[in-house]
Amino acid sequence: EMGLSARGNPVRVAVAAWPWGAYLGEEAARQGVRLKTSSFVRFHHNSIPPNAKASGPYINSILAGYEARRHGYDEALLLDVNGYVAEGSGENFFIVRDGEVRTPPVTSCLPGITRASVIRILRDAGVAVTEQLFPRDAVYIADEAFMTGTAAEVTPVRELDDRAIGDGKPGPITLKVMEVFRAALYGRDSRYRSWLYYV
């Protein structure tokens, strides 16, 4: 049926597999990424539900990512319509300050599976994790920052807007969560084996 109604249209599914390296590059995985705060904002949850992983909203991410890379950065950080940190163009976002981890609530970001996995890993390790709104300047003074996603896995952030995060290197909490997540991903940590589907 022609028109904007999606009712009754057939759904087609395709699955593809190919060799995959580090989503944002091998150097990014080791040393951390450089982010630029995007001039594009993450859409309001009354416009497009952030928990819908649909193709249409990705134009927002594509524009933000393109803008960041055009200016020499690895990735974009998007704010919400009220100026609070939302997420990367394709990743959830976390900061560490004084040993505690904060991540934006899912009111303006995708409730990612990797995000939930990392929150569990952190809490299992006794690290306090709070889901709360925070402004961009909280990132500037953070001790550490990292991003999570199916493709990005756990990627450290070393800079935002040319300002070093902490000492500009992946911090101890980031490195630990990267290690445990990678062990879980490859079936080397029995605590998280239920996350895997063997094929």
N, C-alpha and C positions, 0 to 999 in steps of 0.2 A: 504494500500500500504506500502510495506517495504521500508525503506530509511529515509533520513533526512528531506525530504519535508513533511510539515504538511498539505499541500493542500489536500482537499477532505476527510480528516480523520474525523470521527464522533466526536462530542463534547458531553461529558457526564457531567452532573452537579449533585452534591449531596449537600444537606443541612443537617447539623447535629446540634442538640442543647443539651446542658448538663449544669449542675450547674457550675458556674464559680466564683472563688475567685479572689484575686489580682494576676495578671499575674506574677509578680516578687516576690510575697509573701506579706503577710499582714504587716510585719515589714517594708518592702521596701516602701509600700504605705504610712506608717506613718512617718518613719524616713529618708527615702531616700535610694538610692542604691549606692553601691560601684562599680565604673567602672575601667576597665583596658583598656588602649590603646592597640588595637590589633596589632599583627605583620602582620595580613592580611589587605590589603587595599581594599577599595571599588573600584570596577572595573570602568574603564574609560567609559564615556558615549558613546564613539565610539565603544566600545566592546559590551556592553549590555545597551540598553536604561534604565535609572533609573526609568522612569515612567511606565515600564512594570512590573506589579506584577505577574511575571511568576514563576513557580516552579524551573526551572533550576538555576537561579541566587542565590537561597536561600542556595546553598552549601557554598557560601562565608560567609553568616550569620551564618550558622551552625558551620563552622570551627571557626569563631571568638568567638561565644558564648561559644563553648566547651572549647576553650583555656582560656577564662576569668574564667569560673567556675572551671576548673582544677587548676587554681592558686588561688582559694579562693575568687574570686570576684563574684558579682551578674550578671554583664552584661559587654559587650564589647562596646568600642567606636571605630569606624573605621574612619580612615583618607582617603582622596582621594589620587589619584596617585601623586598629587603635595604637599601632606603633610598638607592639610587643613582638618578641621573637616568635616566629611560627615554625619554620623548618627550612631545610635546604631545598633545592629545586627537585630533588628526588630522594631525600634522606630526612630522617628525624634528627633532632639536634639535642645535645646534652652539654651542660657545663658542670665543672667541679669547682667548688670553693670551700676551703677549710675542711676538706675530706668528705663533704656532702655533695650529692649529685642532684641537679635540677634539670627538668625537661618540661617543655610546654605541655599544657593539657591538650586533649584531643579536640578542643573546640575549634582549632584552626590548623590542625595538622592531621595527616593520615594516622590512624591507630595501627602502626606497622607491626607485623609479626616479629621482625627483628628487634624493634623497640621493646616489645613486651618481653622477649627472650632476654635482652640485656638488662632490663629492670629486674627480672627474676635472678639472673646471675649476680647482679650487684647486691640485692637483698640477701641472697643465700650466703654471700661473703661478709654480711654484716654492715654493708655500706648503706647509709640512709639515702633514700631516693624520694624526692618530692616532685609531684607534678604541679607546677604553678606558672603563672605568667611572670615574665621578667623582661625588662627593657634591653635594648642593644648594649647600653653601657655596662650592664652586668656581665656581658661577654668580654668586654674590654678588660675588666678587672678580675676575670676568672683565673684560677690556677691552671685549669685544663679545659679542653673542649673536645668533643668528638661527635661524629655523625654515624647513624646506623641505617641500614637498608638491606634489602635482599641482595642487590648487586654490590653495594658499598661495604656490606658486612659491618665491621667497626673500623672507621677511618678517623685517625686523629686530625685535629684542626690546630695549625700552628699560628695562623694570623687571621684577623678580621680587619679589613680596611687599613692594611699596612701597619697594624698594631699587633705586636707579638702577644700571644696568649701564654701567660706564665713566662717560662724561659724560652718559649718558641720551639719547644720539643715535646714529643708525646710524654705525658706525665705518668706517674706510677699507677693510678687507678685506670687510666685509659689502656696502658700496656697490659695490666692484669685482665681487664675485661676482654681485650683482644685475644689474649692467650686462652682464656677459658672458653670464649665463644668458638674459636678455631678448633679447640679440642672437642667441643660438643658437636660441631659441624662434621667432623670426621669420625665421630663415634668413639672417641677416646676418653670421654667422660660419662660414666654410667649414669650419673644423676640426670642427664638430659637425653638419654637414649630414646625416650618416647617421642622426641621431636623428629626423629628420622624415619623415613620410609625407604627401605632398601629395594632397589630394582636390579 
